[in-house]
Amino acid sequence: MAIALPELVSAGRSAVAHEVPGGWGALSGAYKLTYSLACAVGELDLALIAAERAVNAAERAEDELLVGIARRSMARALMRQGWLDEAGVVCSDAADAILPDDASSRDRWRCGGRCSSGRLSWLAGPATRLPLKVYCAMRG
């Protein structure tokens, strides 16, 4: 994946430049993969940049579910940097943006549930933050 990723990001940028339908969504996905790979190899600064770009591209795609997924990655990247309060705000905003209703798809319920469960840990207060910080440090 690491070998193909630069070409994938380039293809996404090209699709956006040529106004190909779905280009922004594809670019957001490419940046999400970049975030995941950067986390896997311990490049936390790169992971944060990639997560931010994934959010920006998802917002341009005007796909609320994609925005929620990208914001969840952004929250995790912020947590890994030790910016817990900022991560809580991003996670809460993501949960609010994709709050499912009776007409929502299964994917929206799944993503909404993940974001909402993360938000609950932030609402519990500082007592839960130390274990989260320790957990993030242990995960690298």
N, C-alpha and C positions, 0 to 999 in steps of 0.2 A: 504494500500500500504506500509506503514512504516514497517509492520510486515514481509511482503514478500520480501522487498527490499534486505536485506542481503543475502537471498537465491538466489535471481536473480543475484546479483553481483558475488556470489560464483559460480553459474552455468556458468556465462560468463567466469570467470577465468579458470574454469575447461575445458570449450570448447576450450579456447585458448591453454591451456596446452596440450590438446589431439589433437590439430591441426584440429579441426572440422571446415569444411567450413562455413564461415559466423560468426565464433566465435568472431572475433575482432569487427565486426559490432554490434553483440548482446551485447558485453561488453560495447561498446560505448553507446548504448542505455540505458543500466543499469546505467551507470554513469550519463547520461543525466537526467534520472529519479531521481537519487540521488541529482543532482544539483537542480532540481525543488522542491523536498521535502525540502531540506535544506533552500532554499529561503523562502518557505512557512512558515517555523517555525522560521525564523530569524537567522539561523546559517550561516552567510555570509562567514566565513572562510572555513567551510566545503563545501559550495557551490562553492567557488573558486577552491578548491582542486578537487572536483568532475568534474567541468567543464574542468579543465586542463587534467584530466585523460580521459575524454570523447574525447577530441581533440587527445590525444596520441593514443587511441584505434582506432579512426576513421582513423587516418593517417596510422596505421598498416593495417587497412581493405582495404586501397587503394581505397576508395570510396569518390570522390570529393564532392558529395552532402552531404554526412554524415559529412565530414570534415567541410564544410561550416556551417552546422547546429550546430555542436559542437563549432565552433569558435564564432558563434553568441552568444551562451550561455556563452562562456568565456568572450566575450566583455561585456555582461550584468553583469556578476559577477564582473568584474573589475570596471565597473561603480558603482556598489553598494558599492564597497570598497572606492570609491572616486578617483580611478586612471583613470581619464578621458582620458588623452593623450594615455596611454597604451591601453585603450579600443578602442580608435579611430583607432590605428594601427591594432589591431586584427580584427576589423570590416572591415576595408579597405582591409586587406589581404584576409579575407573571401569572400568579394564581388569579388575581382579580381580572386580568385581561382575558383569560380563557375559562372563566367560571362556567361550567356546563349547566345546561337546563334540560328539560324533558325531551326536547327535539335534537339534542346533541348526539353526534356520532360516538361510537365506542372509543375511537382514538382520542376524541376530545375529553371524554370522561377519564380515560386512563391518564392522559397528560395533566388534566386538571387535578386529579387526585394526588399525583406525585408532587405537584407544586403546592397544593394545599397542605399536604402532610409536612413539607419542609417549612411552610409558613407557621404551622402550629408550634414547631420547636422554637421559632424566633419569638412568638408571642409568650412563650413560657418564661422568658426573661433570661437574665445573665447567668442564672444557675445552670442552664443547659449549655451555655456557650463554652465553658471550659472543656467539657467532654468533647464537644464538636471540634474545638481547636486541637485538642490532643489527638483525636481521631484523624484529623486532616494531616497533622504532622507525621503520624505513624504511616499514613498512606503515601506520603511523599509529596 
